[in-house]
Amino acid sequence: MKPNFALILSSDGIGLLHRSVAGAAEGWNTLGEASLEGADPG
């Protein structure tokens, strides 16, 4: 079983990736990113 989503954690922020399995875009695509320097989320 392969995961379809992944989190990228770094000192700058967090990124969400989605695995694409169709055509020339096969691989990981970035869905969004959030900076750790941004406003308080909650």
Summary of the structure (lengths in Angstrom):
residues: 42
radius of gyration: 12.8
end to end distance: 34.0
largest distance: 39.1
contacts: 70
relative contact order: 0.28
helix: 7%
strand: 52%
